[in-house]
Amino acid sequence: MIKVQGPLTAQQISVALDVPGASGRVWALLKNDIRLGRIVAREGQFHWSWAYDVQMQTKLRDAAKLLRRHGYVVTGGEL
């Protein structure tokens, strides 16, 4: 939702997802995404980390190269 719609507050997310308790529960729901670097919390809003997409694509390409080196066929996307 954040990736598509842009920065959102905890209140906006809780209303859209029908999550009672607003910010506390939204923080709990996003805790892992924040830890992994997918989501960044700043200035009272949650933002998608576009750098995460670049890092993930690099990791996926590296993994595909490794698998190919070992004789596997890798299909899908830009891999």
N, CA, C and O of each residue as an XYZ file, in Angstrom:
316
protein
N       0.822     -1.185      0.000
C       0.000      0.000      0.000
C       0.873      1.259      0.000
O       0.604      2.211     -0.732
N       1.917      1.251      0.827
C       2.803      2.405      0.918
C       3.580      2.575     -0.388
O       3.793      3.697     -0.846
N       3.994      1.475     -0.973
C       4.753      1.541     -2.218
C       3.916      2.153     -3.341
O       4.432      2.924     -4.151
N       2.639      1.816     -3.392
C       1.756      2.293     -4.451
C       1.255      3.710     -4.190
O       1.267      4.551     -5.089
N       0.815      3.975     -2.961
C       0.174      5.257     -2.654
C       1.130      6.342     -2.179
O       0.769      7.519     -2.158
N       2.327      5.967     -1.803
C       3.272      6.952     -1.293
C       3.223      7.031      0.221
O       2.562      6.214      0.863
N       3.912      8.000      0.799
C       3.997      8.119      2.249
C       2.621      8.196      2.916
O       1.736      8.919      2.459
N       2.459      7.439      4.001
C       1.199      7.409      4.744
C       1.473      7.508      6.231
O       2.519      7.071      6.712
N       0.536      8.080      6.950
C       0.626      8.125      8.410
C       0.056      6.828      8.976
O      -0.627      6.075      8.282
N       0.347      6.587     10.241
C      -0.194      5.407     10.909
C      -1.724      5.457     10.914
O      -2.381      4.429     10.749
N      -2.280      6.633     11.101
C      -3.740      6.798     11.109
C      -4.337      6.414      9.757
O      -5.346      5.711      9.704
N      -3.724      6.870      8.667
C      -4.225      6.538      7.331
C      -4.168      5.035      7.078
O      -5.093      4.465      6.499
N      -3.092      4.399      7.507
C      -2.945      2.953      7.322
C      -3.968      2.205      8.160
O      -4.585      1.252      7.683
N      -4.154      2.630      9.408
C      -5.095      1.929     10.278
C      -6.524      2.040      9.767
O      -7.290      1.084      9.884
N      -6.898      3.179      9.208
C      -8.241      3.345      8.650
C      -8.403      2.480      7.400
O      -9.414      1.796      7.242
N      -7.415      2.510      6.523
C      -7.493      1.749      5.273
C      -7.548      0.246      5.514
O      -8.226     -0.476      4.784
N      -6.837     -0.228      6.535
C      -6.784     -1.670      6.820
C      -7.714     -2.098      7.940
O      -7.745     -3.269      8.316
N      -8.480     -1.137      8.477
C      -9.410     -1.408      9.571
C      -8.699     -2.037     10.772
O      -9.133     -3.047     11.325
N      -7.591     -1.399     11.149
C      -6.794     -1.856     12.286
C      -7.091     -0.945     13.462
O      -6.768      0.242     13.413
N      -7.699     -1.471     14.523
C      -7.969     -0.637     15.684
C      -6.682     -0.313     16.435
O      -5.727     -1.090     16.400
N      -6.657      0.807     17.098
C      -5.506      1.162     17.919
C      -4.439      1.950     17.186
O      -3.366      2.196     17.736
N      -4.706      2.334     15.997
C      -3.855      3.191     15.154
C      -2.360      2.918     15.263
O      -1.895      1.831     14.916
N      -1.614      3.897     15.741
C      -0.165      3.879     15.578
C       0.554      2.695     16.222
O       1.476      2.140     15.623
N       0.156      2.303     17.409
C       0.833      1.184     18.075
C       0.768     -0.099     17.277
O       1.775     -0.791     17.129
N      -0.379     -0.417     16.772
C      -0.536     -1.652     15.992
C       0.071     -1.533     14.602
O       0.602     -2.508     14.071
N      -0.002     -0.353     14.013
C       0.609     -0.160     12.695
C       2.121     -0.324     12.815
O       2.744     -0.970     11.972
N       2.715      0.258     13.860
C       4.150      0.078     14.091
C       4.472     -1.406     14.241
O       5.460     -1.887     13.687
N       3.650     -2.126     14.982
C       3.881     -3.563     15.177
C       3.780     -4.312     13.850
O       4.573     -5.213     13.578
N       2.802     -3.937     13.026
C       2.644     -4.594     11.729
C       3.826     -4.316     10.796
O       4.206     -5.175      9.999
N       4.398     -3.134     10.895
C       5.482     -2.736      9.994
C       6.881     -2.960     10.575
O       7.882     -2.681      9.916
N       6.945     -3.461     11.800
C       8.223     -3.605     12.499
C       9.252     -4.383     11.679
O      10.397     -3.947     11.558
N       8.869     -5.506     11.126
C       9.808     -6.312     10.352
C      10.217     -5.604      9.061
O      11.386     -5.648      8.675
N       9.269     -4.955      8.394
C       9.589     -4.222      7.167
C      10.552     -3.069      7.452
O      11.434     -2.780      6.643
N      10.385     -2.423      8.582
C      11.297     -1.345      8.979
C      12.681     -1.922      9.263
O      13.694     -1.358      8.848
N      12.719     -3.040      9.967
C      13.991     -3.698     10.293
C      14.738     -4.119      9.034
O      15.961     -3.991      8.968
N      14.011     -4.622      8.029
C      14.625     -5.070      6.780
C      14.989     -3.914      5.849
O      15.723     -4.108      4.880
N      14.488     -2.730      6.130
C      14.801     -1.572      5.306
C      13.823     -1.322      4.171
O      14.072     -0.468      3.320
N      12.704     -2.059      4.144
C      11.682     -1.832      3.119
C      10.918     -0.547      3.362
O      10.564      0.171      2.427
N      10.671     -0.267      4.627
C       9.889      0.890      5.043
C      10.766      1.780      5.916
O      11.535      1.297      6.746
N      10.636      3.089      5.712
C      11.357      4.059      6.527
C      10.318      4.950      7.200
O       9.406      5.456      6.546
N      10.462      5.136      8.508
C       9.557      6.023      9.247
C      10.267      7.351      9.465
O      11.331      7.410     10.081
N       9.653      8.430      8.943
C      10.231      9.754      9.174
C       9.135     10.806      9.089
O       8.207     10.713      8.286
N       9.278     11.801      9.942
C       8.354     12.934      9.985
C       6.894     12.496     10.126
O       6.000     13.089      9.523
N       6.663     11.456     10.924
C       5.302     11.007     11.195
C       4.645     10.212     10.082
O       3.443      9.952     10.123
N       5.435      9.823      9.085
C       4.888      9.042      7.977
C       5.769      7.833      7.703
O       6.951      7.803      8.046
N       5.156      6.841      7.076
C       5.886      5.665      6.631
C       6.116      5.807      5.133
O       5.187      6.071      4.370
N       7.377      5.626      4.723
C       7.769      5.777      3.328
C       8.337      4.457      2.818
O       8.978      3.722      3.570
N       8.103      4.152      1.534
C       8.727      2.987      0.913
C      10.192      3.335      0.628
O      10.484      4.438      0.166
N      11.092      2.426      0.893
C      12.509      2.641      0.617
C      12.831      2.096     -0.773
O      12.959      0.887     -0.970
N      12.957      3.008     -1.723
C      13.249      2.591     -3.101
C      14.631      1.975     -3.202
O      14.885      1.190     -4.116
N      15.528      2.308     -2.292
C      16.857      1.688     -2.274
C      16.731      0.194     -2.003
O      17.554     -0.589     -2.477
N      15.714     -0.212     -1.249
C      15.497     -1.629     -0.968
C      15.241     -2.395     -2.264
O      15.745     -3.506     -2.428
N      14.470     -1.823     -3.185
C      14.198     -2.481     -4.459
C      15.481     -2.722     -5.238
O      15.664     -3.791     -5.820
N      16.368     -1.736     -5.252
C      17.636     -1.862     -5.965
C      18.492     -2.947     -5.321
O      19.079     -3.773     -6.018
N      18.562     -2.946     -3.994
C      19.344     -3.957     -3.277
C      18.795     -5.350     -3.530
O      19.560     -6.295     -3.726
N      17.466     -5.486     -3.527
C      16.849     -6.784     -3.730
C      17.118     -7.294     -5.150
O      17.412     -8.475     -5.335
N      17.020     -6.422     -6.145
C      17.297     -6.823     -7.519
C      18.743     -7.293     -7.668
O      19.014     -8.271     -8.365
N      19.662     -6.599     -7.018
C      21.068     -7.002     -7.060
C      21.241     -8.384     -6.440
O      21.945     -9.230     -6.992
N      20.605     -8.615     -5.301
C      20.693     -9.921     -4.645
C      20.092    -11.021     -5.507
O      20.642    -12.119     -5.592
N      18.959    -10.730     -6.150
C      18.320    -11.730     -7.000
C      19.181    -12.056     -8.219
O      19.305    -13.223     -8.592
N      19.775    -11.045     -8.841
C      20.654    -11.287     -9.993
C      21.867    -12.113     -9.582
O      22.273    -13.025    -10.303
N      22.448    -11.795     -8.426
C      23.601    -12.547     -7.930
C      23.231    -14.002     -7.652
O      23.995    -14.916     -7.964
N      22.065    -14.205     -7.070
C      21.610    -15.565     -6.789
C      21.374    -16.336     -8.093
O      21.721    -17.514     -8.188
N      20.790    -15.680     -9.089
C      20.551    -16.335    -10.382
C      21.876    -16.716    -11.037
O      21.988    -17.805    -11.602
N      22.881    -15.844    -10.973
C      24.199    -16.152    -11.541
C      24.809    -17.373    -10.861
O      25.364    -18.253    -11.519
N      24.700    -17.414     -9.545
C      25.235    -18.538     -8.790
C      24.554    -19.843     -9.186
O      25.213    -20.859     -9.406
N      23.235    -19.804     -9.273
C      22.496    -21.008     -9.660
C      22.868    -21.458    -11.071
O      23.050    -22.651    -11.312
N      22.982    -20.519    -11.997
C      23.364    -20.867    -13.378
C      24.749    -21.487    -13.428
O      24.990    -22.437    -14.173
N      25.663    -20.939    -12.622
C      27.022    -21.483    -12.571
C      27.030    -22.951    -12.157
O      27.913    -23.715    -12.547
N      26.043    -23.325    -11.371
C      25.945    -24.698    -10.892
C      24.994    -25.552    -11.736
O      24.599    -26.642    -11.321
N      24.627    -25.049    -12.926
C      23.853    -25.836    -13.873
C      22.354    -25.711    -13.803
O      21.650    -26.417    -14.525
N      21.842    -24.846    -12.966
C      20.386    -24.676    -12.864
C      19.885    -23.724    -13.938
O      20.622    -22.853    -14.401
N      18.648    -23.893    -14.326
C      17.996    -22.978    -15.251
C      17.157    -22.021    -14.424
O      16.315    -22.445    -13.632
N      17.388    -20.735    -14.608
C      16.676    -19.706    -13.853
C      15.788    -18.939    -14.821
O      16.261    -18.423    -15.835
N      14.513    -18.866    -14.507
C      13.566    -18.136    -15.366
C      12.784    -17.144    -14.532
O      12.723    -17.254    -13.307
N      12.185    -16.174    -15.206
C      11.318    -15.222    -14.530
C      11.909    -13.838    -14.455
O      13.090    -13.657    -14.157
N      11.084    -12.884    -14.726
C      11.482    -11.479    -14.603
C      12.692    -11.137    -15.453
O      12.833    -11.606    -16.582
N      13.557    -10.314    -14.891
C      14.756     -9.868    -15.603
C      15.957    -10.729    -15.267
O      17.081    -10.373    -15.621
N      15.750    -11.856    -14.591
C      16.870    -12.685    -14.182
C      17.389    -13.451    -15.355
O      18.343    -14.217    -15.219
